[in-house]
Amino acid sequence: MRLRLYHHQDGARVAYRESGAGPAIVLLHSLGLTHREFEPVVEALSARFRVILPDLPLHGDSEDRPRHPYTPQWMVEVLSGFCAEVGGPRAALVGHDLGAELALGAVLAGTLAPRRLVLLPNRMHGRDQRPGLRLAWAGVTGLGTVPGVDLALSHAVRLAARPRVADRLSHQRNPAARDLMRHAFGDLAGDSSRMRAWAKFARHWPRGAQRELLGRYPSLQLPVLLLWAEEDPLAPLQVAREALDLIPGAQLRTIADAGFLVAYDDPVALARELIWFCD
């Protein structure tokens, strides 16, 4: 897949890859990773769809210059522009973790109207299952604005996100997940500019439960699939069940024996569910 670039009106760039032909389906990856999170399902999906795999801002080959605000509103605006131009106004939209939060935010804000919306495990309106870890991440990353500290942090984060961390993200302990981590964080060491941009993001991203979403779910007037991994400790199934009761016509399906990296734990089941719902 060839690297391509979308340039937003403010100059921010979104790097993406494409594969296949047919109706467009955009896959938005999780926090800290890259488009490669969905690589195990690309071949199966490409037989039916034009699969679009962006790197979110601050990730992979996409925008990471510290001049941008990196607020949730800005991230939603950039991704909405990307999805509308590259995928078309009626592409199916799939998001996981951070990608799911951004997709949901864009649809609720009315800046995107996808043909179908698939939300893989994410916190939605629920509380963070590991608040201490997220608070520590936000605090440490936030130090990236301090001159000199940003460079040291780039090396520290690179060491903390070493490839073997992926063993805890894949319920099946898929060894290929280590390559995913290696690709996502391999070039971070020494990149002080990216650390300053990450500091902005950490300062603005909401940390507590977003309970206000409960009152906004009924406004989702499109087909929605909540596709949950049964063994993901970061996104309890109960959160999806609570949302299911409030989103008109939503469906909930689960993938057994799959954890956070569902595409690596059971790519066949994930591809099957996406084809069934989005075809």
C-alpha positions in Angstrom: 0.0 0.0 0.0 1.4 3.4 -1.0 1.6 6.3 1.4 -0.7 9.2 0.6 -1.3 12.5 2.3 -4.4 14.6 3.0 -3.7 18.2 3.8 -6.2 20.0 6.0 -7.1 23.6 5.5 -4.8 24.6 8.4 -1.9 22.7 7.0 -2.1 19.6 9.1 -1.4 16.5 7.2 -2.9 13.0 7.6 -1.0 10.1 6.2 -3.0 7.2 4.9 -2.9 4.0 2.9 -5.6 2.5 0.6 -6.3 -1.0 -0.6 -9.1 -2.6 -2.6 -12.1 -1.1 -4.5 -15.7 -0.7 -3.8 -17.6 1.2 -1.1 -15.2 3.1 1.2 -14.6 2.0 4.8 -12.3 4.1 7.0 -10.5 2.4 9.9 -9.4 4.6 12.8 -6.8 3.0 15.1 -6.3 3.3 18.9 -4.2 5.6 21.0 -0.4 5.3 20.5 -0.6 2.8 17.6 -0.8 3.3 13.8 -2.8 2.1 10.8 -0.9 -1.2 11.1 -3.3 -2.1 14.0 -5.8 -3.2 11.3 -3.3 -4.9 8.9 -4.5 -8.5 9.8 -8.0 -7.7 8.3 -7.0 -5.6 5.3 -6.8 -8.4 2.8 -10.2 -9.8 3.7 -11.9 -6.4 3.7 -10.2 -5.3 0.4 -12.1 -8.0 -1.5 -15.3 -6.0 -0.8 -14.3 -2.5 0.1 -12.0 0.4 -0.6 -10.1 0.2 2.7 -8.7 3.5 4.0 -6.2 3.3 6.8 -5.1 6.7 8.2 -2.6 7.4 10.9 -4.3 9.6 13.4 -2.7 13.0 14.1 0.3 12.6 16.4 0.7 9.0 15.2 2.7 7.3 12.5 3.4 9.5 9.5 0.7 12.0 10.3 0.8 15.6 11.7 3.0 15.9 14.8 4.2 19.5 14.7 3.6 21.3 18.1 2.1 24.4 16.4 -1.4 22.8 16.3 -3.7 22.8 19.4 -4.4 19.0 19.5 -7.7 19.6 21.3 -10.5 17.0 20.9 -12.4 19.6 18.8 -9.4 20.1 16.5 -8.8 16.3 16.1 -12.5 15.9 15.2 -12.3 18.7 12.7 -9.2 17.3 11.0 -10.5 13.8 10.8 -13.9 14.9 9.6 -12.3 16.8 6.7 -10.1 13.8 5.9 -13.0 11.3 6.0 -15.2 13.6 3.8 -12.6 14.2 1.2 -10.8 10.8 1.0 -13.6 8.4 1.9 -16.5 10.4 0.6 -19.5 11.7 2.6 -21.1 8.2 2.9 -18.1 6.0 3.8 -18.6 3.4 6.6 -16.6 4.5 9.7 -14.9 2.1 12.1 -13.0 3.2 15.2 -11.2 1.6 18.1 -10.2 3.2 21.4 -9.1 6.8 20.6 -10.3 6.3 17.0 -13.7 5.3 18.2 -13.9 8.3 20.5 -13.1 10.6 17.6 -15.5 8.9 15.3 -18.3 9.2 17.8 -17.5 12.8 18.6 -17.6 13.7 14.9 -20.9 12.0 14.3 -22.5 13.6 17.4 -21.1 17.0 16.4 -22.7 16.7 13.0 -19.4 17.1 11.1 -19.6 13.5 9.7 -22.5 11.5 8.5 -21.1 8.1 7.7 -23.2 5.4 6.0 -22.6 3.1 9.0 -20.7 3.5 12.3 -18.8 0.7 14.0 -17.4 1.3 17.5 -14.8 -1.2 18.7 -14.0 -1.2 22.4 -13.5 2.2 23.9 -14.5 4.0 27.1 -17.5 5.8 25.6 -19.3 7.3 28.7 -17.7 5.0 31.2 -14.9 5.7 33.7 -11.4 4.9 32.9 -10.6 1.3 34.0 -7.0 2.3 34.8 -7.2 5.9 35.9 -3.9 5.8 37.6 -2.1 4.7 34.5 -3.8 7.4 32.4 -3.1 10.1 35.0 0.5 9.1 35.1 0.7 9.1 31.3 -0.9 12.6 31.1 1.4 13.9 33.8 4.6 12.5 32.3 3.6 13.4 28.8 2.7 16.9 29.9 6.3 17.6 30.9 7.1 17.6 27.2 6.6 21.4 27.2 9.6 21.9 29.4 12.7 22.6 27.3 15.3 19.8 27.6 12.8 17.5 29.3 11.1 16.9 26.0 14.2 15.2 24.6 14.6 13.0 27.7 11.0 12.0 27.6 11.2 10.9 24.0 13.7 8.3 25.1 11.8 7.3 28.3 8.6 6.8 26.4 10.4 4.7 23.8 11.7 2.4 26.5 8.3 2.2 28.3 6.6 1.2 25.1 9.0 -1.5 24.2 7.7 -4.3 21.9 7.1 -6.9 24.6 4.4 -4.6 26.1 2.2 -5.9 23.2 2.1 -9.3 25.0 -0.3 -7.7 27.5 -2.5 -6.2 24.8 -3.0 -9.4 22.8 -5.2 -12.0 24.7 -3.8 -14.7 22.4 -0.2 -13.5 22.8 0.2 -13.1 19.1 3.9 -12.5 18.5 3.2 -10.3 15.5 1.8 -7.7 18.0 5.4 -6.9 19.0 6.1 -5.7 15.4 3.1 -3.4 15.8 4.5 -1.8 18.9 8.0 -1.6 17.3 6.6 0.3 14.3 4.5 2.7 16.4 7.3 3.7 18.8 10.5 2.8 17.1 11.4 6.3 15.8 10.2 8.3 18.9 13.5 8.5 20.7 15.1 11.9 20.1 11.9 13.4 18.6 11.4 16.3 21.0 9.0 18.1 18.6 6.6 15.2 18.8 6.8 15.1 22.6 5.8 18.8 22.7 2.8 18.1 20.5 1.9 15.1 22.7 2.1 17.3 25.8 -0.6 19.6 24.2 -2.8 16.6 23.5 -2.4 15.2 27.1 -3.4 18.5 28.6 -6.6 18.8 26.6 -7.9 15.3 26.4 -10.8 14.5 28.9 -9.7 12.1 31.7 -12.9 11.5 33.6 -16.1 9.7 32.6 -18.0 11.6 29.9 -21.4 11.0 31.3 -22.9 13.7 29.2 -22.8 11.2 26.3 -25.6 9.3 27.8 -28.0 12.1 26.9 -26.6 12.4 23.4 -26.8 8.8 22.3 -30.5 9.0 21.2 -29.5 11.6 18.5 -27.5 8.9 16.6 -29.8 8.4 13.7 -27.7 5.9 11.7 -26.9 2.2 11.8 -24.5 1.6 14.7 -22.7 -1.6 15.6 -21.0 -1.9 19.0 -18.4 -4.6 18.3 -16.8 -5.6 21.6 -13.9 -7.9 22.5 -14.9 -10.0 25.5 -11.5 -10.1 27.1 -10.5 -6.4 26.9 -10.1 -5.1 30.5 -9.9 -1.5 29.3 -13.5 -1.5 27.9 -16.0 -3.5 30.0 -18.9 -5.1 28.1 -21.3 -3.4 30.5 -20.5 0.0 29.0 -21.5 -1.2 25.6 -24.7 -2.7 27.0 -25.6 0.7 28.6 -25.1 2.5 25.3 -27.1 -0.1 23.4 -30.2 0.7 25.3 -29.9 4.4 24.3 -28.8 4.3 20.7 -31.8 3.9 18.4 -31.5 0.6 16.5 -28.0 -0.1 17.6 -26.7 -3.7 17.6 -24.2 -5.3 20.0 -22.0 -8.2 19.0 -19.0 -9.7 20.7 -15.8 -11.5 19.8 -14.8 -14.2 22.2 -11.2 -14.8 23.4 -10.1 -11.4 22.0 -8.5 -8.6 24.0 -7.4 -5.1 23.2 -5.7 -6.0 19.9 -8.8 -7.7 18.5 -7.4 -7.6 15.0 -4.4 -9.7 16.1 -6.4 -12.0 18.4 -9.1 -13.0 15.9 -8.8 -11.3 12.5 -11.2 -13.7 10.9 -14.0 -12.9 13.3 -13.4 -9.2 13.1 -13.4 -9.1 9.3 -16.5 -11.3 9.2 -18.4 -8.9 11.5 -17.3 -5.8 9.6 -18.3 -7.3 6.2 -21.6 -8.5 7.6 -22.5 -5.0 8.9 -20.9 -2.7 6.4 -21.5 -4.6 3.1 
